[in-house]
Amino acid sequence: MIATPDRTPLPREFFDRPVLEVAPDLLGRTLVRTTPDGPIALRLTEVEAYDGPNDPGSHAYRGRTARNGVMFGPPGHVYVYFTYGMWFCMNLVCGPEGESSAVLLRAGEIVEGAELARKRRLSARNDKELAKGPARLATALDVDRALNGTDACAAGDTPLCVLAGTPVPRDQVSNGPRTGVAGDGGVHPWRFWIANDPTVSPYRAHAPRRRPS
Protein backbone atom coordinates (compact mmCIF):
# COMPACT_ATOMS: atom_id res chain seq x y z
CA MET A 1 0.00 0.00 0.00
CA ILE A 2 1.38 3.41 -1.03
CA ALA A 3 1.42 5.95 1.79
CA THR A 4 -0.54 9.16 1.31
CA PRO A 5 1.85 12.12 0.97
CA ASP A 6 2.05 14.31 4.07
CA ARG A 7 0.48 17.74 3.41
CA THR A 8 2.27 19.42 6.34
CA PRO A 9 4.40 22.40 5.20
CA LEU A 10 8.10 21.98 5.87
CA PRO A 11 9.25 24.34 8.66
CA ARG A 12 12.14 26.77 8.32
CA GLU A 13 14.24 24.50 10.52
CA PHE A 14 14.21 21.94 7.71
CA PHE A 15 16.12 24.36 5.48
CA ASP A 16 18.36 25.72 8.24
CA ARG A 17 20.87 22.89 7.82
CA PRO A 18 23.96 22.23 5.66
CA VAL A 19 23.08 22.15 1.98
CA LEU A 20 24.36 18.58 1.52
CA GLU A 21 21.86 17.42 4.14
CA VAL A 22 18.94 19.39 2.76
CA ALA A 23 19.39 18.50 -0.92
CA PRO A 24 18.82 14.70 -0.79
CA ASP A 25 16.17 15.19 1.90
CA LEU A 26 14.10 17.27 -0.54
CA LEU A 27 13.55 14.29 -2.81
CA GLY A 28 9.97 13.05 -2.58
CA ARG A 29 8.75 16.32 -1.07
CA THR A 30 5.82 18.14 -2.68
CA LEU A 31 6.28 21.61 -4.14
CA VAL A 32 2.98 23.49 -4.50
CA ARG A 33 2.74 26.49 -6.80
CA THR A 34 -0.50 28.47 -6.49
CA THR A 35 -1.33 30.31 -9.73
CA PRO A 36 -4.33 32.48 -10.65
CA ASP A 37 -5.67 29.51 -12.63
CA GLY A 38 -5.24 27.01 -9.78
CA PRO A 39 -2.57 24.99 -7.96
CA ILE A 40 0.14 22.89 -9.54
CA ALA A 41 1.88 20.33 -7.33
CA LEU A 42 5.14 18.60 -8.11
CA ARG A 43 6.96 15.71 -6.44
CA LEU A 44 10.68 16.51 -6.44
CA THR A 45 12.79 13.81 -8.11
CA GLU A 46 16.12 15.55 -8.85
CA VAL A 47 18.06 18.38 -7.18
CA GLU A 48 21.57 19.86 -7.04
CA ALA A 49 23.38 21.38 -4.06
CA TYR A 50 25.37 24.64 -4.31
CA ASP A 51 27.55 25.55 -1.34
CA GLY A 52 28.11 29.31 -1.63
CA PRO A 53 31.68 30.54 -0.99
CA ASN A 54 32.98 26.96 -0.76
CA ASP A 55 31.76 26.09 -4.26
CA PRO A 56 33.16 27.45 -7.55
CA GLY A 57 29.92 26.37 -9.26
CA SER A 58 27.76 28.59 -7.05
CA HIS A 59 26.42 32.00 -8.06
CA ALA A 60 27.55 33.20 -4.62
CA TYR A 61 31.15 31.96 -4.87
CA ARG A 62 32.57 35.46 -5.40
CA GLY A 63 30.31 37.22 -2.93
CA ARG A 64 27.02 39.05 -2.79
CA THR A 65 25.57 40.81 -5.84
CA ALA A 66 22.22 42.29 -6.79
CA ARG A 67 21.44 39.07 -8.63
CA ASN A 68 22.23 36.55 -5.88
CA GLY A 69 21.25 38.57 -2.78
CA VAL A 70 18.39 36.24 -1.84
CA MET A 71 20.91 33.42 -1.37
CA PHE A 72 22.34 35.29 1.62
CA GLY A 73 18.96 35.74 3.26
CA PRO A 74 17.02 33.50 5.64
CA PRO A 75 16.66 29.79 4.76
CA GLY A 76 13.45 28.60 3.15
CA HIS A 77 13.26 31.43 0.60
CA VAL A 78 13.09 31.04 -3.16
CA TYR A 79 16.00 32.16 -5.36
CA VAL A 80 15.05 32.52 -9.03
CA TYR A 81 17.56 33.40 -11.74
CA PHE A 82 17.40 33.96 -15.50
CA THR A 83 19.80 31.99 -17.68
CA TYR A 84 20.91 31.99 -21.32
CA GLY A 85 18.60 34.95 -21.91
CA MET A 86 15.70 32.52 -22.18
CA TRP A 87 14.88 30.49 -19.08
CA PHE A 88 14.21 30.79 -15.35
CA CYS A 89 15.51 28.32 -12.78
CA MET A 90 14.40 27.95 -9.16
CA ASN A 91 16.37 27.24 -5.98
CA LEU A 92 15.55 26.90 -2.29
CA VAL A 93 17.91 28.75 0.05
CA CYS A 94 19.25 26.72 2.99
CA GLY A 95 21.78 26.87 5.78
CA PRO A 96 22.24 29.71 8.30
CA GLU A 97 21.51 33.23 7.12
CA GLY A 98 24.55 34.74 5.45
CA GLU A 99 26.08 31.48 4.20
CA SER A 100 24.48 31.66 0.71
CA SER A 101 23.90 27.96 -0.01
CA ALA A 102 20.94 26.78 -2.06
CA VAL A 103 19.41 23.74 -3.75
CA LEU A 104 18.57 23.91 -7.46
CA LEU A 105 15.30 22.12 -8.24
CA ARG A 106 16.16 20.12 -11.35
CA ALA A 107 13.19 17.85 -12.03
CA GLY A 108 9.94 16.47 -10.71
CA GLU A 109 6.69 14.65 -11.36
CA ILE A 110 3.56 16.79 -11.73
CA VAL A 111 1.03 15.20 -9.34
CA GLU A 112 -1.67 17.88 -9.44
CA GLY A 113 -2.65 20.48 -12.01
CA ALA A 114 -1.09 18.66 -14.96
CA GLU A 115 -3.58 20.29 -17.31
CA LEU A 116 -2.21 23.71 -16.30
CA ALA A 117 1.38 22.57 -16.71
CA ARG A 118 0.63 21.16 -20.18
CA LYS A 119 -0.57 24.59 -21.34
CA ARG A 120 2.81 26.05 -20.42
CA ARG A 121 4.87 23.12 -21.74
CA LEU A 122 3.36 22.56 -25.19
CA SER A 123 6.55 20.93 -26.46
CA ALA A 124 6.45 18.12 -23.86
CA ARG A 125 5.80 14.79 -25.57
CA ASN A 126 4.26 13.29 -22.43
CA ASP A 127 3.64 14.15 -18.79
CA LYS A 128 7.00 12.70 -17.72
CA GLU A 129 8.69 15.52 -19.64
CA LEU A 130 6.66 18.37 -18.16
CA ALA A 131 9.26 19.19 -15.49
CA LYS A 132 12.26 17.15 -16.67
CA GLY A 133 15.02 19.71 -16.22
CA PRO A 134 15.31 22.94 -14.20
CA ALA A 135 14.06 25.34 -16.90
CA ARG A 136 11.19 23.01 -17.80
CA LEU A 137 10.28 22.72 -14.12
CA ALA A 138 10.13 26.49 -13.72
CA THR A 139 8.13 26.90 -16.93
CA ALA A 140 5.62 24.20 -15.97
CA LEU A 141 5.07 25.85 -12.58
CA ASP A 142 4.81 29.40 -13.99
CA VAL A 143 7.91 30.57 -12.10
CA ASP A 144 9.74 33.77 -13.01
CA ARG A 145 11.70 36.51 -11.23
CA ALA A 146 8.50 37.81 -9.64
CA LEU A 147 8.84 34.88 -7.22
CA ASN A 148 12.44 35.67 -6.32
CA GLY A 149 12.63 36.10 -2.54
CA THR A 150 9.31 34.36 -1.84
CA ASP A 151 9.17 32.79 1.62
CA ALA A 152 8.30 29.13 1.01
CA CYS A 153 7.80 28.64 4.76
CA ALA A 154 5.29 31.48 5.22
CA ALA A 155 1.98 30.67 6.90
CA GLY A 156 -1.33 31.25 5.12
CA ASP A 157 -1.72 32.13 1.47
CA THR A 158 1.58 31.93 -0.38
CA PRO A 159 2.36 31.49 -4.08
CA LEU A 160 4.79 28.67 -3.36
CA CYS A 161 5.38 26.25 -0.50
CA VAL A 162 7.00 22.88 0.14
CA LEU A 163 5.04 20.10 1.84
CA ALA A 164 6.51 17.12 3.67
CA GLY A 165 5.33 14.71 0.97
CA THR A 166 6.84 11.22 1.13
CA PRO A 167 10.60 11.26 1.88
CA VAL A 168 12.68 8.90 -0.22
CA PRO A 169 14.76 6.24 1.60
CA ARG A 170 18.47 6.93 1.18
CA ASP A 171 19.06 3.57 -0.50
CA GLN A 172 16.84 4.79 -3.35
CA VAL A 173 18.80 8.03 -3.81
CA SER A 174 21.62 8.23 -6.36
CA ASN A 175 24.20 10.99 -6.64
CA GLY A 176 26.81 12.13 -9.12
CA PRO A 177 28.41 15.20 -10.74
CA ARG A 178 26.25 18.24 -11.32
CA THR A 179 25.01 18.88 -14.83
CA GLY A 180 26.87 21.42 -16.95
CA VAL A 181 29.12 22.76 -14.17
CA ALA A 182 32.56 23.85 -15.34
CA GLY A 183 36.01 23.70 -13.73
CA ASP A 184 36.62 22.61 -10.15
CA GLY A 185 32.89 22.80 -9.36
CA GLY A 186 32.17 20.12 -11.93
CA VAL A 187 33.78 17.34 -9.90
CA HIS A 188 31.49 17.56 -6.88
CA PRO A 189 28.97 14.67 -6.76
CA TRP A 190 26.25 17.02 -5.53
CA ARG A 191 23.43 16.12 -7.89
CA PHE A 192 20.89 13.87 -6.17
CA TRP A 193 18.03 11.99 -7.81
CA ILE A 194 15.55 9.20 -7.21
CA ALA A 195 17.03 6.11 -8.80
CA ASN A 196 15.24 4.89 -11.94
CA ASP A 197 12.63 7.64 -11.84
CA PRO A 198 11.52 8.49 -15.41
CA THR A 199 11.20 12.23 -14.74
CA VAL A 200 14.90 12.68 -13.88
CA SER A 201 16.81 14.68 -16.49
CA PRO A 202 19.79 13.22 -18.39
CA TYR A 203 23.29 14.11 -17.18
CA ARG A 204 25.33 16.39 -19.43
CA ALA A 205 28.91 17.41 -18.73
CA HIS A 206 29.91 21.05 -19.17
CA ALA A 207 30.45 22.04 -22.79
CA PRO A 208 32.05 25.47 -23.41
CA ARG A 209 29.90 27.74 -25.54
CA ARG A 210 31.58 28.40 -28.86
CA ARG A 211 31.82 31.91 -30.15
CA PRO A 212 30.85 32.45 -33.79
CA SER A 213 33.93 32.46 -36.02
Secondary structure per residue as TSV (DSSP state, phi and psi in degrees):
chain	resnum	aa	ss	phi	psi
A	1	M	-	360.0	130.0
A	2	I	-	-83.0	129.0
A	3	A	-	-68.7	144.2
A	4	T	-	-73.6	130.4
A	5	P	-	-59.0	140.3
A	6	D	E	-74.7	126.4
A	7	R	E	-92.5	10.5
A	8	T	E	-74.4	127.5
A	9	P	E	-62.6	141.6
A	10	L	-	-70.3	134.1
A	11	P	-	-78.6	165.9
A	12	R	H	-60.0	-31.6
A	13	E	H	-60.2	-28.5
A	14	F	H	-59.7	-41.3
A	15	F	H	-85.7	-16.4
A	16	D	S	-85.6	57.8
A	17	R	S	-142.5	168.6
A	18	P	-	-57.4	142.7
A	19	V	H	-60.0	-32.1
A	20	L	H	-76.6	-10.0
A	21	E	H	-89.0	-41.8
A	22	V	H	-68.0	-43.6
A	23	A	H	-54.6	-58.4
A	24	P	H	-66.2	-26.6
A	25	D	H	-73.7	-13.8
A	26	L	T	-78.4	-19.6
A	27	L	T	-63.4	132.5
A	28	G	T	89.5	-10.3
A	29	R	-	-76.7	160.1
A	30	T	E	-108.1	119.4
A	31	L	E	-95.4	125.3
A	32	V	E	-114.7	120.8
A	33	R	E	-109.1	117.9
A	34	T	E	-95.5	116.9
A	35	T	E	-111.0	167.1
A	36	P	T	-59.5	-24.8
A	37	D	T	-91.3	-7.3
A	38	G	E	134.5	173.5
A	39	P	E	-81.7	149.3
A	40	I	E	-125.9	126.5
A	41	A	E	-116.5	141.5
A	42	L	E	-134.9	133.8
A	43	R	E	-91.0	118.7
A	44	L	E	-69.8	129.3
A	45	T	E	-122.3	-12.4
A	46	E	E	-154.1	134.2
A	47	V	E	-143.9	166.6
A	48	E	E	-135.9	140.8
A	49	A	E	-96.0	140.0
A	50	Y	E	-131.6	122.0
A	51	D	E	-105.9	48.0
A	52	G	G	47.5	-127.4
A	53	P	G	-68.3	-11.5
A	54	N	G	-93.0	4.8
A	55	D	-	-136.6	108.1
A	56	P	T	-60.5	-19.4
A	57	G	T	-84.1	-6.1
A	58	S	S	-85.9	145.4
A	59	H	T	-62.4	-22.8
A	60	A	T	-97.3	8.6
A	61	Y	T	-59.1	-37.7
A	62	R	T	-99.0	12.4
A	63	G	-	110.9	-177.5
A	64	R	-	-79.9	138.5
A	65	T	-	-136.5	174.2
A	66	A	T	-62.4	-32.8
A	67	R	T	-71.1	-45.1
A	68	N	T	-100.2	10.1
A	69	G	G	-53.0	-35.3
A	70	V	G	-61.8	-29.8
A	71	M	G	-62.3	-23.5
A	72	F	G	-90.9	-4.2
A	73	G	S	-83.7	-166.5
A	74	P	-	-63.0	150.9
A	75	P	T	-65.6	156.9
A	76	G	T	88.5	4.5
A	77	H	B	-97.2	161.0
A	78	V	E	-96.8	128.8
A	79	Y	E	-111.5	117.3
A	80	V	E	-115.0	132.1
A	81	Y	E	-129.7	159.5
A	82	F	E	-104.4	134.8
A	83	T	E	-134.2	147.1
A	84	Y	T	55.4	20.1
A	85	G	T	65.2	17.4
A	86	M	T	-137.8	-38.4
A	87	W	E	-125.0	153.3
A	88	F	E	-102.9	148.8
A	89	C	E	-132.5	150.1
A	90	M	E	-121.1	138.0
A	91	N	E	-128.5	159.5
A	92	L	E	-115.7	122.2
A	93	V	E	-72.2	140.0
A	94	C	E	-144.0	175.2
A	95	G	S	80.1	170.6
A	96	P	S	-59.7	149.1
A	97	E	T	-56.8	134.2
A	98	G	T	99.3	-12.6
A	99	E	S	-91.5	-13.5
A	100	S	-	59.7	37.4
A	101	S	E	-98.4	154.6
A	102	A	E	-157.7	160.5
A	103	V	E	-114.9	120.1
A	104	L	E	-77.8	129.8
A	105	L	E	-88.8	107.9
A	106	R	E	-92.3	-35.2
A	107	A	E	-162.5	161.2
A	108	G	E	-169.3	172.7
A	109	E	E	-106.6	121.9
A	110	I	E	-71.1	118.7
A	111	V	E	-111.5	-7.5
A	112	E	E	-155.3	139.6
A	113	G	-	77.3	28.2
A	114	A	H	-60.6	-33.2
A	115	E	H	-63.6	-33.0
A	116	L	H	-72.8	-41.1
A	117	A	H	-63.8	-38.2
A	118	R	H	-62.0	-35.2
A	119	K	H	-65.5	-27.7
A	120	R	H	-92.7	-18.9
A	121	R	-	-122.0	63.6
A	122	L	T	-64.5	-23.5
A	123	S	T	-82.6	-9.3
A	124	A	-	-65.4	129.9
A	125	R	S	-77.8	-23.4
A	126	N	S	-158.4	173.8
A	127	D	G	-66.7	-23.9
A	128	K	G	-65.9	-22.1
A	129	E	G	-94.8	-1.8
A	130	L	T	-58.6	-39.3
A	131	A	T	-131.7	40.1
A	132	K	B	-94.9	78.7
A	133	G	S	131.4	150.5
A	134	P	H	-64.4	-39.1
A	135	A	H	-71.1	-38.3
A	136	R	H	-64.8	-40.3
A	137	L	H	-59.5	-48.8
A	138	A	H	-64.2	-39.6
A	139	T	H	-64.5	-46.2
A	140	A	H	-61.0	-33.0
A	141	L	T	-94.3	5.2
A	142	D	T	59.2	51.1
A	143	V	-	-105.3	129.4
A	144	D	-	-142.5	-169.8
A	145	R	G	-65.1	-16.1
A	146	A	G	-62.0	-23.0
A	147	L	G	-91.4	-4.3
A	148	N	T	-60.1	126.5
A	149	G	T	91.1	-2.4
A	150	T	-	-59.8	137.4
A	151	D	B	-86.5	105.9
A	152	A	T	-75.5	-5.3
A	153	C	T	-107.1	5.5
A	154	A	-	-67.1	144.8
A	155	A	S	-80.6	155.8
A	156	G	S	79.0	-156.0
A	157	D	S	-66.4	126.4
A	158	T	-	-148.0	144.1
A	159	P	S	-71.7	-14.1
A	160	L	E	-156.3	132.4
A	161	C	E	-147.3	165.1
A	162	V	E	-120.2	123.5
A	163	L	E	-98.3	159.1
A	164	A	E	-59.8	-34.4
A	165	G	E	59.9	-140.5
A	166	T	-	-127.9	98.2
A	167	P	-	-54.8	147.1
A	168	V	-	-94.2	128.7
A	169	P	-	-56.8	142.5
A	170	R	G	-60.8	-26.7
A	171	D	G	-75.0	-4.6
A	172	Q	G	-105.9	5.4
A	173	V	E	-103.8	127.1
A	174	S	E	-104.2	159.1
A	175	N	E	-145.9	157.2
A	176	G	E	-171.9	-172.3
A	177	P	-	-60.5	151.1
A	178	R	-	-74.4	150.1
A	179	T	T	-75.3	128.8
A	180	G	T	68.5	16.3
A	181	V	-	-91.5	130.3
A	182	A	-	-90.9	165.6
A	183	G	G	60.7	-147.2
A	184	D	G	-61.2	-31.0
A	185	G	G	-68.2	-18.6
A	186	G	G	-74.5	-13.3
A	187	V	G	-88.7	-15.5
A	188	H	-	-69.5	129.3
A	189	P	-	-83.9	60.0
A	190	W	-	-108.1	19.1
A	191	R	E	-97.3	130.4
A	192	F	E	-123.5	138.7
A	193	W	E	-150.0	159.7
A	194	I	E	-78.2	119.9
A	195	A	T	-56.5	133.2
A	196	N	T	65.7	15.6
A	197	D	-	-80.7	130.5
A	198	P	T	-72.2	-10.5
A	199	T	T	-91.3	-5.4
A	200	V	S	-70.3	138.4
A	201	S	-	-79.1	155.1
A	202	P	-	-72.6	146.9
A	203	Y	-	-76.5	137.1
A	204	R	-	-134.9	127.5
A	205	A	-	-70.8	162.6
A	206	H	-	-64.6	133.9
A	207	A	-	-125.7	115.6
A	208	P	-	-55.6	138.8
A	209	R	-	-76.8	127.4
A	210	R	-	-84.7	135.2
A	211	R	-	-81.6	144.3
A	212	P	-	-59.1	137.6
A	213	S	-	-80.3	360.0
